[in-house]
Amino acid sequence: MKSPDGVPIWGWWALKVRMIFVSRSRGPKALRQMARGVEREAGRGRPVVIYPEGTRRPPGAAPAYRPGIVYLYRQL
């Protein structure tokens, strides 16, 4: 059985701690799904950590902010 992100152990752990997965291939639907997940978890009193540049940025690279951060700010 594969984990949701295809990476054994990491994905299972992420599910257990209720991380919010983002399926970038789903486009705008992914943003709405992410906003619902953030709203749900924040409503439970959980802190939400957002990486506005996404992942895998080299150290010292110029910022490349993702549009999802603006969407979440406006929605929440």
C-alpha positions in Angstrom: 0.0 0.0 0.0 1.4 3.4 -1.0 1.1 6.5 1.2 -0.9 9.5 -0.3 2.2 11.3 -1.6 3.9 8.1 -2.8 6.7 8.3 -0.2 6.5 5.4 2.3 6.5 6.3 6.0 6.6 10.1 5.4 3.1 10.0 3.9 1.7 7.8 6.6 3.1 10.0 9.3 1.7 13.1 7.5 -1.8 11.5 7.5 -1.5 10.7 11.2 -0.7 14.3 12.2 -3.4 15.6 9.9 -1.2 17.5 7.5 -3.0 19.2 4.6 -2.1 17.7 1.3 -2.2 19.9 -1.8 -2.6 18.2 -5.2 -1.2 20.9 -7.5 -2.3 19.1 -10.6 -6.0 19.9 -9.6 -5.5 23.6 -10.2 -8.1 25.9 -8.6 -9.9 22.9 -7.1 -6.7 22.2 -5.1 -6.7 25.8 -3.7 -10.3 25.4 -2.5 -9.6 22.0 -1.0 -6.5 23.5 0.8 -8.6 26.4 2.2 -11.2 24.0 3.6 -8.5 21.9 5.2 -6.8 25.0 6.7 -10.1 26.3 8.0 -11.0 22.9 9.5 -7.7 22.5 11.3 -7.5 26.1 12.5 -11.0 25.8 13.8 -9.7 22.9 15.9 -7.2 25.2 17.5 -4.2 23.8 15.5 -1.5 26.1 14.4 -1.1 26.3 10.6 2.3 26.7 9.0 2.4 27.8 5.4 5.4 27.9 3.2 4.5 30.7 0.7 7.2 29.7 -1.8 6.2 26.1 -1.9 9.0 23.6 -1.6 12.4 22.9 -2.9 13.8 26.4 -3.2 17.6 26.6 -3.3 19.2 28.6 -0.4 19.6 32.3 -1.4 17.3 32.0 -4.4 15.0 35.0 -5.2 11.5 34.7 -3.9 8.9 32.9 -6.0 5.7 33.3 -4.0 2.9 30.9 -4.9 -0.6 32.3 -5.6 -2.1 30.0 -2.9 -0.9 32.1 -0.1 -2.9 35.1 -1.3 -6.0 33.0 -1.8 -5.7 31.5 1.7 -5.2 35.0 3.2 -8.3 36.3 1.5 -10.5 33.3 2.3 -9.5 33.0 5.9 
